[in-house]
Amino acid sequence: MAPAQKGKAPTKGAKQILVENTATVNFYRNMALGSSVFYGINTSIFYYEHLTFWIIFLNMFVMAIYIGCYQVMKYISKPRFGDNNQLLDPGLDLNMEGGMGEHVKDIIILSSITHTLAVLSNYFWFLLLLLPLRAFWLIWTNILGPWFFQEAPQDTEQDEKKRKKIERKMKRYQQ
């Protein structure tokens, strides 16, 4: 086991982020295309007679998820170039831990797994129900939970002085 690194963690350069973002977008695009093609070929060859409205709807739904996630990844990682084609901003780092890109990649991974496993059984489509559960979990842990369970602010000395001053004014008005 390597010893823990001391000091500040190394940062990535703008060009490295740009290259990694491009590779990440291409990888997840290919993952989505691969699972779509796999599902489409196997379904059309082996299960064509058993296609129902709901199966086609779920297939189109997963395709819409792929397209939406791909567009989000392209948008948040869009680089900005200045005059003379100089890189000003590489966009958000899609490979940053805990970032927006991580959540979008998780959606693509779950959708691809679901799409691939749905060839074996239509019950695997229920895995898509994990998407709203994950969204609720993220909202709860990052927004709602801390908001509901935050501790009451402690009275500071200045707050106590203001409170006493207001009480004295109230006594004067009551007399």
Secondary structure, DSSP 4 states (H G I P E B T S, - for coil): -PPPPPSSPP---HHHHHHHHHHHHHHHHHHHHHHHHHHHHHHHHHSGGG--HHHHHHHHHHHHHHHHHHHHHHHHT--EE-GGG-EEE----TTSTTSHHHHHHHHHHHHHHHHHHTTT-GGGGGGGGHHHHHHHHHHIIIIIHHHHTPPPPPPPHHHHHHHHHHHHHHHHHH-
